[in-house]
């Protein structure tokens, strides 16, 4: 089938979807296409058709599932009488926000008064839907100040057996639910055991919470949930080290699922008792890479009440230092609907940390307890300052001395954690004021 015929069917399907409205007119002039190094923002549906034809020339059969329609109707409804006054600025910012989420070969255009057409050049249907979810949530968070997903729908071009193309609607909640269940029986497959009870490794898995000081607000408000094992001889083993050195993706995913389940259960109890507290739970890169390993995690998150999600922080571990901006954006978009914020545990030398803020990450964390990040060199100090100046919050964990705490404060670091901040606890404590004098005096909060 020729690309022109496919485009015609897509257009017909789109007009059928919008049949109750007038045929959309091109938006006002002034929306110039972006440079060749950025995603193409087309000034009209006709320009979009030209770009779409270019994409289809290489792979015309890959159309269905890669073309999506995102609307701003819920934003207009929430703004009410303010919409006419604000709509021009909203569309200008929306175009910019959409561009930031797209790859260089992707194209989009404004379609009518409230909608945007987006064509993804290289993504499959599932990945394209996921990217559309990230874009929609970014827009609604920016304009409305929250991430309430109710009423938001994504419309996708879908091919039928008769060769026609129609646009089918799916709510964001339905899309996330389908992702969480692995799109079928795959989610029902049991994950393998952690392997902690293999010969020579008869260990009991437990969890502890470590407090984090928010230096800007002078409060201990966040507690990091950490898996722990206690060998018969030697100190306790924490974090992903409990899996040993031969862990695979399925064991990472199983540990993440167990830790997340423990953290969510404790958080539910704390909120029921009117505690004010945030809980940080780890998620490993290997757990998120494949549908078979992430399904259990997303299923658990998707079944969590929205109130609990507002007090949950997810921290990504094991992310490659040279991860691309697009890949990091995909990972953040996968988790963002389920939590208050996302942190990236990283090496200070990792190139990917420069993309943290634009990918929707709240901050970056560095561990002073070992590895390449053991102290404050001039380069490390400048890295922390640059990230904080750009709006990416820095968390330093593993702080053991007051000298490290002073250096962190001097570099403008927002979050401090480690033995010098406070000992681990079985459950998080309520949010409490904790200023610099308390830290110097080594006052214990629990």
Buried (B, 14 or more C-beta within 10 A) or exposed (E): EEBEEBBEBBBEBBEEBBEEEEEBEBBEEEBEBBEEEBBBBBBBBEBBBEBBBBBBEEEBEBBBBBBBBBBBEBBBEBBEEEBEEBBEEBBEBBBEBBBBBBBEBBBBBBBBBBBBBBBBBBBEBBBBBBBBBBBBBBBBBBBEEEBBBEEBBBBBBBBEEEEEBBBEEBBBBEBBBBBBBBEEEEBEEEBEEBBBEEEEBEBEBBBBBBBBBBBEEBBBBBBBBBBBBEEEEEEBBBBBEBBBEEBEBBBBBBBBBBBBBBBBEBBBEBBEEEBEBBBBBBBBBBBBBEBBBBBBBBBBBBEBEEEBBEBBBBBBBBBEEEBEBBBBBBBBBBBBBBBBBBBBBBBBEBBBBBBBBBBBBBBBBBBBBEEEBEEBEEEBBEBBBBBBEEEBBBBBBBBEEEEBBBBBBEBBBBBBBBBBBBEBBEBBBBBBEBEEEBBEEEEEBB
